[in-house]
Amino acid sequence: MDNIQKLRIKSAMIVYELETSLGDYVIENEMLDKISETNKNNISDREKCKGNNIEKDNISVLVESSYLDEVFNLAIDTTDGTSLNPYMKELKTLCSFLGIFDIRNAISHPNRPFPDSYWFKTATIASDPLVEKLGLGGVRKALNSAVEGNLNSPPEEWFDNVKWAIPNTLPNSFDHEITGLLGRDKEFKDLHNTLSKARNSLIAVVAPGGIGKTALILQFLKDLSLSPSYSSKVSSIVFCTLKNERLTANGIEQIEAINGIEQIKESILSDLNSLYGEDSFSSFENACEKLETDKILICIDNLETLLMHSQDEFIEFNQSLPLFWRVIVTSRISIDSATTVPLEPLVKRHAISLSRNYFRKRGIQNIEQSTIEKIADMANNNPLAIRLTIDLYLKGVDISQSIKKSQKDIISFSYKNLIESLNPNSIAILEAIYVLGNSSKSELIDFLELTNEDIVEATNELSKTSLIIRTTSEIGLDCYKLSESIRDLLLINPKNIEVRTNISESLKKTKAKILEQTTRNKQLGLTEFDENFVEPNTERSIHGLIVDLNKYFSKPYSNRNLTELIDLKSKFADLIIYNSKDYQLNYHYARVLKVLKDKTGELKILKQAESLNPDSPRTINAIAMHYFYNSDYEKALDIFNLLLEKKYNIPENSSNKFSFSLTKLRLLCLLYLGMYDDIIKITENWEKDPNWSAIYGTYRASTIKRKNELNRYNLEETEKAINNSLDIFEIIFTNGDYPIVACIEANKIVREYDFILSKNIYSKAITKKYVGFIANHFFNLVSRLKNESIESKESKELLSKVYVADIKPNPLHNVSWYSETIDIVYDQEHIDELIEEGYEIVKVYHIPEREYGISNYIFAQNKEEQQFYLHVDCFDGGWNKWGYIENNTELAITYKNLLTNGKPTPATEIVEIDQYMI
């Protein structure tokens, strides 16, 4: 018997006795209620996979079916709450640290190497005082017998008990064994599910540095190697690492590591020769050929070291492997074609448990809970950062400084080299997200002014790393944010200060726009019923674009630039690509299309906006208005009626403008559809309506006129219709107010009723009423209307007829605003005096139409057609005379500086020019 075989038997004697003694301890104490369901189920489920159904509530059966690691777990459960529990846990930790489970595996596989270190490690365990403290005296006796040469080989069935264990080259001890692996149940399940699918030949565990990728994969592979369910799926496990740096309390230490595909091949070849016998394979290619049908699982740790420079080379290597070989890697960078298992930071409670365990293992028992929680929180629940912070603390550095230094070191260790390998656009995106915070793809395009293709390429590159985190907004929009670690790194080490500065300036401008709109919302009382309202919490880029659109629409028609509108349309179209589910963006885009006369596009986008937010009243109203202005009155009426059912025609339930428009357009739909009886019924009590009596009265009068047109030859009915309609307008105008909507309809009616004067068949009473109405109201109502004047040809023709009407007395003869024989002319002498005093003579050419009251500003021009802006506050006649100004009225003005940018020059003083009659 050679020396190696003796060492194997001597080690087997100790391990066998350890396993037997632990099992006997569990059986003798018989604490079934203390054994966790997890441990029971693990054993029971495994035996079921082997075709053995066991009683999981029978301790003897559980022990007989257990392996060394599982027996330890049963023993720890059994001693829970006793003074022996810490010793039992410590013994398992010692066994794990010295690799007793790998030694147990090697003992049962005579073809595997058995270095003499295995014997010394086994003897170390057997000679440790913990064995005596736990009453496992048989283990020490086995050691004594082995030392004395009294070899007594364990039963053959004990050797065969782990024949299914998978040969591997995993490390003998793991860094995480000192504290245990916490909070990774989900990831373990994900890995099992992923590996169980044969089509997943390349699997990647991806996460930032320090999160615990290596710890997770090592524990997973160790458990897998001891799991009978995988013995038929995996022939052997080969592990190699490309980690070239190690982070310690003293800083970053360089490690001699594998570098490049060729060295990876050499490492795998060496491990395969170790597992299958020395010199079994002459080359990596020879191993691939001979083991073509074997199910080799290769694990490559820290693959980003290679991927940052030659990802294509690795993919080519992976594709060259035999069909049944599989690869699992850990990396900070995603790999094309790999099935990715992401790894998130520990949840808070597990990070706290890790901190507490690490303190205890380092001999600190009475650390305050608040300190433990602070370390876990400030380390962002990163396991490496937690251990590093505690190491620094134990070296004498206070907690705050330990946290600060560990954060700085972990950032540099985890990300520095990774960032340096990125292309400029990816760097720019990192800087943009640093300034903007959580950012959508459309925001990145907007602020960086990169093309869509540039953004897609760069975000794809970043998405393969752990530098950015992709999230989804409430409406399903992809957004990106930085991890706290990356933010801290960019804080102290900007990568492109020019990009950062430019974005910061753009962000300031955007915030100013948003503040402006928010202030405008409050000042004007804008709500969801107003077309230029922007809802709170709207994404920045969308908010800013809507503000720009509102500014465009706020300009006078003469100052609107079509090129500017087309540019806005292009920006809306670009944003909708990435924000197609944003109803506001669609709604305001439809406003642009409406002005550009794209009727089909406008309706399509409005309906898209409605589908995204069916409760938006302004969107529904915009659809109705689209139908109305395109003469589809039936469809428009149906929608207006739905809005009316919600009582949006009442200002308190919507807004003045919205309820006014709804009330007016609904009545117009009925009018244009000839539904006269419906209008008569709706407006029966028009005077009592607290909000819109003028509208209801106006369209009642208009309906009476139209309905009578069908019965024009009935003299009595015609006079009755004329009388009723004039009575309505008399009531509306009695209080001195002349609503635009009433003025428009009254102007039409009095002009159409002029047949009363040309035919002598109508009574004196109705003629007198008609002439009196014109004398009392015509000047005022015409003065309120755009492009109307008593000086117009049509007005003069009508007034001439009224003036000569056979009515005594004729009230038109006594009004001051009209004379059949006298013309009003401007006093030229007064004009000359004003010019000498520095006044500019101008003529009014445009009076804006207002829905409520007279406009407080007008536009005029001089002989050179230079334009001026005139405001009532600068007029010497005040509001009393302002309403009598009409198109072609001449006025004298002063101003400060003549504007040359195409905008009207504001007048600083406005003076009436004297007139006289001839």
Disulfide bonds with the S-S distance in Angstrom:
none
